[in-house]
Amino acid sequence: MLRSASRLVLTLAVMAGTIVQPLQADAGETRDPKPGPNYVWKCVQALAFCDWFLKTKSHKPGSVKTGGKKPVKSATKRPERICLQGGAAHRCTTIFGNWSNSRQCYLQRLDPQPPRSDPAWQGHTDGAVWACVSEHDDRFVTKWVWIPGKPDTVVVDPVTLVYEAIADMRLAAPLINTAPGSGQIGLVNMPVWLWVTKTKNTWGPIVRSASVPGLAVTVTAQVKAINWSMGDGKTVRCEGPGTPYNKSMGVKASPTCGHRYIKTSRKLPNCKYPVTAVAQWDITWQSTLGDTGRIAMTQQAATQLRIGEAVPVLVDPNGGDAVPPATSGC
């Protein structure tokens, strides 16, 4: 069974507008667990794959059979993730793509898209061309269709839309600030101030939505904390962005986010401590189907800090020039 190659073969079959016949499954082949009692195993030679397919029965449109109980109308106040083929419950997702109730086929966006000269575009320059795969009397029929926007495919897992919304947020790495700065020299046992500049993309909150017909999600992202790895084996966790430093604050320690080095950086590469700030994003989402969830993501940025020590100055009691002690390295 060549399931891994099925997408490539599907594209070739689609380009040819193929009608394919299911074959009898081999007795010794490996099968995934049966999804339910009403599924049958079918193998399609032209697409080089086998899979479970739901048996189709004729029911009145607008209702779904529910194990001998009275039919339940598919149109309810709360949208349900139900795929229907001729009024019967149908599998929402297969290797062909996601099911479209309006088009009665599985839709999968062609990648790459056909050239604009292809008749499937129907002269349009917007939208996209999709492969529409339907089943008729145990035959799979594939055609290309142009769709101006997002089709009404059923997205079984709303997390698919969540990550689409997160991508639209363009979350960025934290904007690091320190005192002393990266071009200055700090001193052992003296306070180091740490903070980040807040923007919507580096701190939040930022809200984005994504949707397809029948399902939408709203996603909110906010930085929960910054973990500063100071390069000396210590990590400083700051729940907020930190307090910006200015000269009027003197040599006080930061009231919200700071550190003190107990050794110089003289023996380190470039004579500097590598400092990394990791922003922990807390991302929450909810869908119109009532689903909710939380996703943790991180973004990080880096800088370097040079830490020295106060150098005593030797003064000649006879009035000679001041001579600093000899130093090596940095």
Buried (B, 14 or more C-beta within 10 A) or exposed (E): BEBEEBBEBBBEBBBEEBEBEBEEBEEEEEEEEEEEEBBEBBBBEBBBBBBBBBEBEEBEEEBBBEEEEEEEEBEEEEBEBBBBBEBBBBBBBBBBBBBBBEBBBBBBBBEEBBEEEBEBBEEEEEBBBBBBBBBEEEEBBBBBBBBEEBBBBBBBEBBBBBBBBBEEBEBBBBBBBBBBBEEEBBBBEBBBBBBBEBEBBBBBEBEBEBBBBBBBBBBBBBBEBBBBBBBBEEEBEBEBBBBEBEEEBEEEBBEBBBBBBEEBBBEBEEBBBBBBBBBBBBBBBBBBBEBEBEBEEEBBBEBBBBBBBEEEEEEEEEEEEEEEEEEEEB
